[in-house]
Amino acid sequence: MRRIKVKQVDAFTTVPFGGNPAAVVIDAEGLTEEEMQRIAREMNLSETAFVASSEQGDFFIAHVFTLGSFSEEADAHARHFAPAAGVREDSGTGSASGGMAAYLVHYGLVDKSSLVAEQGHLIGRPGLAYIDLEKEGNEMTTVKVDGSAVTVMNGEIFF
């Protein structure tokens, strides 16, 4: 029987039960794609991250946003729906927030290289993502997404 350590964190927040709940498997080396899918289904969260070396990364991005926000700190408010993936509404989507920030800067809707995106307010899990952008001329070269996280559970999966 295998034992895999897993954490559940609330990302993009500094308080438990805020932000985006996500599972994190710290040492995912050697897990097959099928095993990762089974673990993700068992955790039953909108995201499960597997930390392992890789030549390629895959993710899905369905994101709507406005420049109006609840927080004075935020530059934009976003909502992310992915019903085809079993997620009615995601409370914090870092990958999509990075793309959204790049879009806002590229099209001149925001004139800054560091942005704050809020998400999750309308489903009772408010969170903030901090995005830093780097450009060379008109070309976006780097998008970095950061945020706080709070561990709310440590455990192991046996299979």
N, C-alpha and C positions, 0 to 999 in steps of 0.2 A: 504494500500500500504506500502510495506517495503522499507526502505532506508538503503543501505549498503555503507559505506565509502570505497573508493578504491583509491590507489595511483598508479601512474605509475612511476617507477624508472628506471634509466639506471644503471645497476649493473656492477661491475668490472671496473669502470672508475671513474675519478674525474671531468669529464666535461660533460655537457649535450650533447646528441646525439652521445655519444660514448658507448662502452660496449654493454651490453645486455639489451634491453628494456623488462621489466617485470611488470605485474600488481601485487599489493599486497593488499589483503583484510585483514586489521589489526584485526578486530574482527569478525571471521567467526564462532563463537560458534552458534550452532543451525541450520546452513545451511545444507540442505540435499545434498547428492552427486549429484543429478540432478540439484539443484540450482547452485552448484559450477561449474558444467559442462556448464550450460547456461551462467553464468557470464564469464567464461574463453572464451567461443566462442564469446561472445559480445566484449570482450577486444581485441580479434584477435591478440594476441602476442604469441610467442613461449612458454612462461611460465606465469602462474598465480599462486601466492602463497597464501594460505589461512592459517592464523595464528589461530590455535585452539588447544586445548588439544587433544591428540590422543594416542592410544595404538599401532598404526601401521602407517607407511608411505609408499606411493607408488610412484615410479618414473620409467621412461624409460631411458635406456642409450644407438646406432648406431654411435663412437668416433674414429677419426684417428689423429695421431700425429707424430711429428718428433722432434729430439733433436736440429735441427736448428731453429733459431728464428729471428724475425725482431729486437727485442729489446735486448740489451746487458744484461738487467736485467733478462730476461726470460731463464728458463732452457729447456722449450719445447714450441713448437707451435702446437696448436690443431685446428681441424675443426670438426664440429658435424653436421651430416645430419640425418634428421628424416622425410623423405617424407611421410611415412605411417601415421604419426601423423600430417601431414599438414605443416611441417616445412622444407622448402628447405634447409636452413642452419642456425644454431643457432649461435649467435655471442658471447655467453659466457655460458658455461654449468658447473656450480659448481660441481654438483654431479659426472659428468663424469671426471672432472679435478682431483677430489680427488681420484677416482679409478685409473686414469692414473698415478698419482704420486705414489700411492702404488705399482702399477705394475713396474714402473721404478726402485724403490728402491728394491723391492722384487727380481727382476731379475738382480740386480747389474748394471743396465744401468746408474744410478745416485747414487753417494755415499754421500748423505746428508739427513738430516731430515726435512729441510725446502726448498720448491721449489716454483718457480714462473712459472705459465703457462699463455701463451698469446693465445688469440683467437679473431676472428672477423676482423682481419686486411684486409683480402681479400674481405670483403663485406662492408668496409668503417666504421666499428664500433669497433675499436681496444679496447681491454680491458685486464686486468691482474687479475689473481686469485692467491692468496697466500695460499699455502698448508703446513700445519705442520703435521708431522707423528710421531707417537710414537710406539715403538716396545718393546716387551719383548722377548729376544732371537731372534728367526727367525720369530716370530709371530707378525703381525701388529695388534696393539690393538686400536689405535685411529687415525682417519683421520679428520683433521679440515680444512675447506675451508673458506677463508676470502677474502674480497675485499671491495673497496670503492663503494659507490652508490650516485647518484644524483637524487633527486626528480624533475621530470619535469612536473608533473601534480597531482593535488588533485581534487577529485570529489566524486560524489555519484551516485549509480545506484538505480533506482526505479523500483520495480516490485511488 
